[in-house]
Amino acid sequence: MGRSRGARRFAAAIVGAIVGVGGTLFAAGAVANCAGLQGATVRWVVPSHAGGGYDAYSRLLQPFLEQRLGARIVVENRPEAGGIVGAAQIRDARPDGATLGLINASGLLAVNVLEESRAPDPLTDFSLIGRVVSNHVVLFTGRDSGFSDIAALLEASQSRPVVVAVRDAGSAALFAVPVTASLLNMPYELVGGYSGSASRTLALIRGDVDIAVSHLDSVEGQVRSGELVPLLRISGPATLLPGVPGLGGPDGLAVQRAALARGPFPEAMQAADDLAELIGAGRIVVAPPGLPASLQLCLEETLSGALADPALETAAQRAGLSLEPAGRAETRAGLAAAASSADRFRGLIRAAVAQTRE
């Protein structure tokens, strides 16, 4: 299937950012090749559309990992079922290092609290390699929506439900929206079928929906251009969007709304912080389960070395992408904490999924 013109331009921009580091890509030197992968073709599965954030990070990493592995990496986009199909393909592949991928760990953890879910479990169904970046999720509106800030949106919600564009199972919105709405006492209506950040952005610009949540990296260009207006940081530090209020923390909007309703402050703050922890599980590089220990260690060291390469850091900055790498042990600990948070929100996630199926 051919890519859209926009996706091709996006990929070209990533390549341009990498080339623009001034030929330093191969100056860093390669680490020892992982056994059996030198000269091989490695399938890299991206469980999202071409041109999105996961695709951007994958294509950013691609040449650096190729050089260090001595292998050819082929990026394959499998966005079906909110990324669950792509994640399942990684899980079901042979554990020989020839299939890797970048998964939405928080989305899969959230979907797995549903009893009928067949989505892979990030903690048990993969060989973890490492984290590329934590997720920074923000609630946005369109430039012409009439909502200048979160207070205006909450005021409007007193007379009608807020209309929210979402993807489907496996997306951050299916847990970020219901938990946030519950903490803010904000009625909402989910409209599914928006398969990528580009389609949600277009829906916001046209005024088809009121709000959407998205990873900041995926829409940073539209924020800079003014097409999208950030209203609330659901996860991520305040330095990402100075002046935009946050949901969690002792001074966050969740605590403020609890005070207005004379509700329990600690519980509201804990729920908001748990949500941020769930979202922060991040974008994780994984391989099929049962990967030999020596190969898993080699891949972990390869990824870690690539992410520490100054040339990759420069390319990421030029592409407008942030990096927050973590090794396998830290990644697993973060996933375990996030899984506990997901279980806390079981009822809200179940209700949101049911609404998208109506």
C-alpha positions as CSV (number, residue, x, y, z in Angstrom):
1,M,0.0,0.0,0.0
2,G,1.4,3.4,-1.0
3,R,1.9,6.2,1.4
4,S,0.1,9.4,1.3
5,R,1.9,12.5,0.1
6,G,1.9,13.9,3.6
7,A,3.4,10.8,5.0
8,R,6.2,10.8,2.4
9,R,7.0,14.5,3.1
10,F,7.1,13.6,6.8
11,A,9.5,10.7,6.3
12,A,11.6,13.0,4.1
13,A,11.8,15.5,6.9
14,I,13.0,12.9,9.3
15,V,15.7,11.7,6.8
16,G,16.6,15.3,6.2
17,A,17.1,15.9,9.9
18,I,19.4,12.8,10.1
19,V,21.4,13.8,7.1
20,G,21.6,17.3,8.4
21,V,23.9,16.3,11.3
22,G,26.8,16.9,9.0
23,G,27.9,13.4,8.2
24,T,28.5,12.5,11.8
25,L,26.2,9.5,11.8
26,F,29.0,6.9,11.2
27,A,31.6,8.8,13.2
28,A,30.4,7.4,16.5
29,G,31.5,3.8,15.6
30,A,29.5,0.6,15.8
31,V,29.0,-1.6,18.8
32,A,29.6,-5.4,18.5
33,N,27.1,-6.9,16.1
34,C,24.3,-9.0,17.6
35,A,24.9,-12.7,16.6
36,G,23.0,-13.6,13.5
37,L,21.8,-10.2,12.6
38,Q,24.8,-8.9,10.6
39,G,23.7,-8.6,7.0
40,A,20.2,-9.7,7.9
41,T,16.9,-7.9,7.2
42,V,15.1,-6.9,10.4
43,R,11.3,-6.1,10.3
44,W,10.5,-3.2,12.5
45,V,6.7,-3.1,13.2
46,V,5.1,0.3,13.9
47,P,1.5,-0.2,15.2
48,S,0.4,3.2,13.9
49,H,0.0,5.1,10.6
50,A,2.9,6.4,8.6
51,G,3.6,10.0,9.5
52,G,2.6,9.7,13.1
53,G,4.7,10.0,16.2
54,Y,5.6,6.3,16.5
55,D,6.5,6.3,12.8
56,A,8.7,9.4,13.3
57,Y,10.6,7.8,16.2
58,S,11.1,4.6,14.2
59,R,12.5,6.3,11.2
60,L,14.7,8.4,13.4
61,L,16.2,5.3,15.0
62,Q,16.4,3.3,11.8
63,P,19.7,4.4,10.3
64,F,21.4,4.5,13.7
65,L,20.3,0.9,14.6
66,E,21.2,-0.3,11.1
67,Q,24.7,1.0,11.4
68,R,25.2,-0.6,14.8
69,L,23.6,-3.9,14.0
70,G,25.1,-4.2,10.5
71,A,21.6,-5.1,9.4
72,R,18.9,-3.6,7.1
73,I,15.8,-2.5,9.0
74,V,12.5,-2.4,7.1
75,V,9.8,-0.3,8.8
76,E,6.3,-1.8,8.5
77,N,3.2,0.2,9.6
78,R,0.3,-1.8,11.1
79,P,-2.2,0.6,12.6
80,E,-5.2,-1.7,12.6
81,A,-7.3,-2.0,15.8
82,G,-5.6,0.9,17.5
83,G,-2.2,-0.8,17.1
84,I,-3.2,-4.1,18.6
85,V,-2.7,-6.0,15.4
86,G,0.8,-4.7,15.0
87,A,1.7,-5.4,18.6
88,A,0.4,-9.0,18.2
89,Q,2.5,-9.5,15.1
90,I,5.6,-8.7,17.1
91,R,4.5,-11.0,19.9
92,D,3.8,-13.9,17.5
93,A,7.0,-13.7,15.5
94,R,10.0,-15.9,16.0
95,P,12.3,-14.8,18.8
96,D,15.4,-14.5,16.6
97,G,15.9,-10.7,16.5
98,A,14.5,-10.4,13.0
99,T,11.3,-8.8,14.3
100,L,11.3,-5.7,16.5
101,G,9.0,-2.8,17.0
102,L,7.9,0.2,19.0
103,I,4.7,-0.2,20.9
104,N,2.3,2.0,22.8
105,A,2.8,0.4,26.2
106,S,0.2,2.6,28.1
107,G,-2.5,2.0,25.5
108,L,-2.0,-1.8,25.6
109,L,-2.0,-1.8,29.4
110,A,-5.2,0.1,29.5
111,V,-7.0,-2.2,27.0
112,N,-5.8,-5.2,29.0
113,V,-7.9,-4.3,32.0
114,L,-10.9,-5.3,29.9
115,E,-11.8,-9.0,30.5
116,E,-12.5,-9.7,26.8
117,S,-9.3,-8.0,25.6
118,R,-7.0,-10.1,23.4
119,A,-4.4,-7.3,23.2
120,P,-0.8,-8.3,24.1
121,D,0.4,-7.5,27.6
122,P,3.5,-5.3,27.5
123,L,4.8,-6.9,30.8
124,T,4.4,-10.6,29.8
125,D,4.1,-10.9,26.0
126,F,7.3,-9.4,24.8
127,S,11.0,-9.3,25.4
128,L,11.6,-5.8,26.6
129,I,14.6,-3.9,25.0
130,G,14.1,-0.4,26.3
131,R,12.2,2.8,26.3
132,V,12.7,5.6,23.8
133,V,10.6,8.3,25.4
134,S,7.8,8.8,27.9
135,N,4.5,9.9,26.6
136,H,3.5,13.6,27.0
137,V,-0.2,13.8,26.5
138,V,-2.0,17.1,26.2
139,L,-5.7,18.0,25.7
140,F,-6.1,20.3,22.7
141,T,-8.8,22.3,20.9
142,G,-8.9,24.0,17.5
143,R,-7.9,27.6,16.9
144,D,-11.5,28.6,16.2
145,S,-13.3,26.5,18.8
146,G,-14.1,29.5,21.0
147,F,-12.3,27.8,24.0
148,S,-9.5,30.1,24.9
149,D,-8.6,28.0,28.0
150,I,-9.7,25.1,30.0
151,A,-12.0,27.2,32.1
152,A,-14.0,28.1,29.0
153,L,-14.3,24.4,28.0
154,L,-15.5,23.5,31.5
155,E,-18.0,26.3,31.5
156,A,-19.4,25.0,28.1
157,S,-19.6,21.5,29.5
158,Q,-22.2,22.6,32.1
159,S,-24.8,22.9,29.3
160,R,-23.7,20.1,26.9
161,P,-21.3,17.2,26.7
162,V,-17.9,18.0,25.3
163,V,-17.3,16.2,22.0
164,V,-14.0,14.3,21.9
165,A,-12.3,12.8,18.8
166,V,-10.7,9.4,19.6
167,R,-8.9,6.6,17.8
168,D,-10.1,3.2,19.1
169,A,-8.9,0.4,21.4
170,G,-5.2,0.9,22.3
171,S,-5.2,4.6,22.1
172,A,-4.3,7.0,25.0
173,A,-7.6,8.8,24.6
174,L,-9.6,5.8,25.8
175,F,-8.2,6.1,29.3
176,A,-7.0,9.7,29.4
177,V,-10.3,11.2,28.4
178,P,-12.6,9.3,30.9
179,V,-10.2,9.7,33.8
180,T,-9.6,13.4,33.1
181,A,-13.4,14.0,32.6
182,S,-14.2,12.3,35.9
183,L,-11.7,14.4,37.8
184,L,-12.9,17.6,36.2
185,N,-16.6,16.6,36.5
186,M,-16.9,17.2,32.7
187,P,-19.6,15.4,30.7
188,Y,-18.2,14.1,27.4
189,E,-19.2,12.3,24.2
190,L,-16.6,10.2,22.3
191,V,-16.5,10.1,18.5
192,G,-14.3,7.2,17.3
193,G,-12.7,6.4,14.0
194,Y,-10.0,9.1,14.0
195,S,-7.1,6.8,13.1
196,G,-4.2,9.2,13.5
197,S,-3.2,12.6,14.9
198,A,-3.6,14.2,11.4
199,S,-7.2,13.2,11.2
200,R,-7.9,14.4,14.8
201,T,-6.2,17.7,14.0
202,L,-8.3,18.2,10.9
203,A,-11.5,17.5,12.9
204,L,-10.5,20.1,15.5
205,I,-9.6,22.7,12.8
206,R,-12.9,22.1,11.0
207,G,-14.9,22.3,14.3
208,D,-16.3,18.7,13.9
209,V,-15.3,18.0,17.6
210,D,-14.4,20.2,20.6
211,I,-11.3,18.5,21.9
212,A,-8.8,15.7,21.4
213,V,-5.9,14.4,23.4
214,S,-2.6,13.6,21.6
215,H,1.1,13.1,22.3
216,L,2.7,16.6,22.1
217,D,5.4,15.3,19.7
218,S,2.8,14.3,17.2
219,V,1.2,17.8,16.9
220,E,4.0,20.2,18.0
221,G,4.0,21.7,14.5
222,Q,0.3,22.5,14.6
223,V,0.8,24.0,18.1
224,R,3.6,26.3,16.9
225,S,1.5,27.4,13.9
226,G,-1.5,28.2,16.2
227,E,-3.8,25.7,14.5
228,L,-4.1,23.8,17.8
229,V,-4.5,25.4,21.2
230,P,-3.2,23.3,24.2
231,L,-5.7,23.5,27.1
232,L,-4.4,21.0,29.7
233,R,-1.3,19.0,30.3
234,I,-2.4,15.5,31.3
235,S,1.2,14.2,31.6
236,G,4.6,15.7,31.2
237,P,6.5,18.5,33.0
238,A,5.4,22.1,33.0
239,T,8.5,23.1,31.0
240,L,6.9,21.5,27.9
241,L,4.1,24.0,27.7
242,P,4.8,27.0,30.0
243,G,1.5,28.6,31.0
244,V,-0.7,25.6,30.3
245,P,-2.2,24.2,33.5
246,G,-1.5,20.6,34.5
247,L,-4.0,18.0,35.7
248,G,-1.9,16.5,38.5
249,G,0.2,17.6,41.4
250,P,-0.7,19.6,44.6
251,D,-1.6,22.7,42.5
252,G,-3.1,20.8,39.6
253,L,-6.6,21.2,38.1
254,A,-7.8,17.9,39.6
255,V,-7.2,19.2,43.1
256,Q,-8.7,22.6,42.3
257,R,-11.9,21.0,41.0
258,A,-12.0,18.8,44.1
259,A,-11.8,21.8,46.3
260,L,-14.7,23.5,44.4
261,A,-16.8,20.4,44.9
262,R,-15.6,20.0,48.5
263,G,-14.2,16.6,47.5
264,P,-11.2,14.6,48.8
265,F,-8.0,16.4,47.7
266,P,-5.6,13.5,48.2
267,E,-7.7,11.1,46.2
268,A,-8.0,13.5,43.3
269,M,-4.3,14.2,43.2
270,Q,-3.5,10.5,43.4
271,A,-5.8,9.7,40.6
272,A,-4.3,12.4,38.4
273,D,-0.8,11.3,39.2
274,D,-1.7,7.6,38.5
275,L,-3.0,8.7,35.1
276,A,0.2,10.5,34.4
277,E,2.1,7.3,35.4
278,L,0.0,5.1,33.2
279,I,0.6,7.5,30.2
280,G,4.2,7.7,31.0
281,A,4.8,4.0,30.4
282,G,5.9,5.4,27.0
283,R,7.1,4.2,23.7
284,I,8.9,0.9,24.2
285,V,11.1,-1.1,21.9
286,V,10.2,-4.8,22.1
287,A,10.9,-8.1,20.5
288,P,8.9,-11.4,20.6
289,P,8.9,-13.3,23.9
290,G,11.5,-16.0,24.5
291,L,14.4,-14.0,23.0
292,P,17.7,-15.6,24.0
293,A,19.3,-13.7,26.9
294,S,22.5,-12.9,25.0
295,L,20.6,-11.5,22.0
296,Q,18.3,-9.5,24.3
297,L,21.2,-8.0,26.1
298,C,23.0,-7.2,22.8
299,L,19.8,-5.5,21.5
300,E,19.4,-3.5,24.7
301,E,23.0,-2.3,24.5
302,T,22.6,-1.5,20.8
303,L,19.5,0.6,21.5
304,S,21.1,2.3,24.5
305,G,24.2,3.2,22.4
306,A,22.1,4.6,19.6
307,L,20.0,6.7,21.9
308,A,23.2,8.1,23.6
309,D,24.7,9.0,20.2
310,P,25.1,12.8,19.9
311,A,24.3,12.6,16.2
312,L,20.9,11.0,17.0
313,E,20.2,13.6,19.7
314,T,20.9,16.3,17.1
315,A,18.7,14.7,14.6
316,A,15.9,14.3,17.1
317,Q,16.1,18.0,18.0
318,R,15.9,19.0,14.3
319,A,12.9,16.7,13.9
320,G,11.2,18.2,17.0
321,L,11.3,14.9,18.9
322,S,12.3,14.5,22.5
323,L,14.2,11.5,24.0
324,E,13.9,10.0,27.5
325,P,15.7,6.6,27.2
326,A,15.6,3.9,29.8
327,G,17.1,0.5,30.0
328,R,15.2,-2.8,30.3
329,A,15.1,-2.9,34.1
330,E,13.9,0.7,34.5
331,T,11.4,0.1,31.7
332,R,10.0,-3.0,33.3
333,A,9.6,-1.2,36.7
334,G,7.8,1.6,35.0
335,L,5.4,-0.8,33.2
336,A,4.7,-2.6,36.5
337,A,3.7,0.7,38.2
338,A,1.6,1.7,35.2
339,A,-0.2,-1.6,35.1
340,S,-1.4,-1.0,38.7
341,S,-2.6,2.4,37.7
342,A,-4.5,0.9,34.7
343,D,-6.3,-1.5,37.0
344,R,-7.5,1.4,39.2
345,F,-9.3,2.9,36.2
346,R,-10.9,-0.3,35.0
347,G,-14.5,1.0,35.3
348,L,-13.9,4.2,33.5
349,I,-12.0,2.5,30.7
350,R,-14.7,-0.1,30.2
351,A,-17.4,2.7,30.0
352,A,-15.3,4.6,27.4
353,V,-14.8,1.5,25.2
354,A,-18.5,0.7,25.4
355,Q,-19.3,4.2,24.2
356,T,-17.1,3.9,21.1
357,R,-18.9,0.6,20.2
358,E,-22.4,2.1,20.4
